């Protein structure tokens, strides 16, 4: 029943900006993350936002990308500025389903860039041309 749907990926020139959105539904933890994968490369964590709204970023995007939650808790945003060709990738949002323990849901207090996350969206393609 968990659904994550990314949108906003487009072709853009180097130096430009894009805003990616992830619409989330279902019983998931508050913390969420963004990942990306380029052809021939391993999937990498880009950014994560914890339940306390603290954030972490990959060194390659620090200072250029901003992860945030939209109004309400059902939208995850990745604002990408000063885009570079090496940012070209399929971008995925990810969420943690946590653990249902009795009538309580257990979620991690802090997440690394790699998660762990249980659910993934279908991805949205970002292409940055030089």
N, C-alpha and C positions, 0 to 999 in steps of 0.2 A: 503493500500500500504506500510505501515511500516513493515519491516521485521528485526528481530534480530535473529541471528543464532550463538549459542555458540559452541565452540569446545575446545578440549584440556583436558577434564576430563579423568582421568585414575585411575587405582589402583597403589598406590605408598606406599613405606615403610615410617614409621615415620622418620622424619628428612630430607626427600627428598623434592624435589621442583617440581612444575608444573607451566606452564603458560597457562592460559585460554585466549581465544580470543573470541570476539563477533564481527561479521560482521554485520554492520548496513546499512540499506538502507531506503529511504523514507524521508519525511519531518519531521525531529525531531530537538529538541533543542540540543545544543552542549553538555550540561551537561548529564552525564550518571552515572549509578550506577550498582553495583554488589550486589546480594542478595543470600542467601542460605537457604535451608530448609532440616533438617534431619528428618527422620521418627519419628513421635510422638512429634515433636517440632514445634514451631511457626516459620514462615519465619522471618529472620532477615536481616537487612541491614549490609553489610560487608564493603563497601567502596563506595565513591562517588567522582566524579571529576566534578568541576564546570566549567562554561564557561571560567573563568580566569585561569583555570588549577590548582587552589587550590584543595586540597584533604582532605577528612575526612575518618576515619577508626573506625570500632568497636574496643573497648578496647581489645577484645579477639584476634585480628589479628594485632594490631598495632606493628610495628617494624618487622613484618614477611611478610606482604603482601604489594604490591605496585600496585596502580591503575594508568593507564596512557592511553593516546591516542596514537595509532600508527601514522606512517606518513600518513598525510591526516586526515580527520575527520571521516572516515567510519569504523574504527577499534578500539575497546575498549579492553584493556589488563588488566589482573589481574595476576601479578607475585606472586606466593605463595612459600615461602621458609620456612624451618624448620617446615614442616607440622606435625601436631599432629592428633591422631585418632579422637579427637573431631572436627576436621575440615571436617570430612566425612559428605557429604551432596550433594544434588542437587544444583548446582550453576546456577543462572539466571542473565542475564544482563537485564537492564531496561532503558527505555528512556521516555522522556516527549515530547508529541506531541505539547505542547504549545497551544496558541490560535491565530488563524488567525484573525486579526483585520484590516479590509480594506486590503491594500496591504502589511501590516506589520505582522510579526510573533512575538508574545509576549511570552517570556520565563522568568523564574525566574532567578534572579541574583545569588541566593544561594539556594542550596538544602541540606536538612538534609539526614542522613543515610537512613531514611525511604522514601525519595522522596520529593514530590509526583511524581510518574512516571505513565505513561499511557500504555506503551507497554512493553511486556515481551517476551523474547526468550523461546525456548522450554526446555532449561536447559541442563546441561552437568554434569554427575555424577563424583564426586571426592570421592574416597575411600582411606583412609589412614589406613594402618595396622600397628600394633605394633609388 
